């Protein structure tokens, strides 16, 4: 009996040690995650210069690059940027302007979003900040995914072109929890196809899925909001998230839901150091 | 037509009709129960961000078949929807911990 108890205790101790090791193994910092992911892509796609990751699948396929260069001779997002600038400069319901809601009058700040708001304990994306500004000054929030919201976001992104992403995860357990939640959304499998974001954008990056070249997660956020030929118009990152969810046969989440905002937080942190290339266009 | 033939005919008609009458209400009741259970399971999946869009498709198919009077098809579609909703919840539950194994290190 004693030997059975001893054996049982030994198994319990071994299990405890292995569980502790497992917990320690998962407890990586955001910076360790970023370095690990950037190192992985450097190994997987050695021909791609680091800054070129911001062009997504265009950087991986010469034929696609040719199409993209043709498109960029007359960038299809130009109208959206102009329209977004007009909207940005119009007064809100109480006479205030968007510029009153943002640092530096909203110019050249795209690279610092998403941000963690210590007052609310939530991640704030550029689009959620635009809508929060509208509500604060007496206007209704804009519809997500496309249209005026994408246009204002496109204009604001255009004022940051070339600036390098510098998203912070402050020393606040709530910020780290939001980052970890975004990481979970990225790596958790979902939908009837049992795919995660990482299944495509890490494991299959640079490979073909039917006719499409799968873009790497690194730099993915840089071109948003983006004009996609398949949409025939501008769209926000939320729109792309929802499309991906549907493609793996999962139910998309509500626009600007906590999960989507946290996912954007994680993805943008992974792209820290890369230049803002938005608004962008994809063939 | 003789009386015995008439009796035989009535009996035969009853033999066919009674089981049919018995089966149709039972199927309708089964459909209502299974469909309601599938809807409840899908609502739980939606509320917890675990839902699959194909479950909604199966629920819509079940409803459409029921409205057309195809009770067998409706019941099968409702059962399929219920199974999909349950599996989506199971996937979500498993992924609460399994995702960590996929993290790039």
Interface residues (C-beta under 8 A of the other chain):
Chain A: X22 X25 X26 X28 X32 X33 X36 X37 X40 X183 X184 X187 X188 X189 X190 X191 X192 X194 X196 X198 X202 X246 X249 X250 X251 X252 X253 X257 X259
Chain B: X45 X46 X49 X50 X51 X52 X53 X54 X56 X84 X88 X91 X92 X95 X96 X98 X99 X100 X102 X103 X104 X105
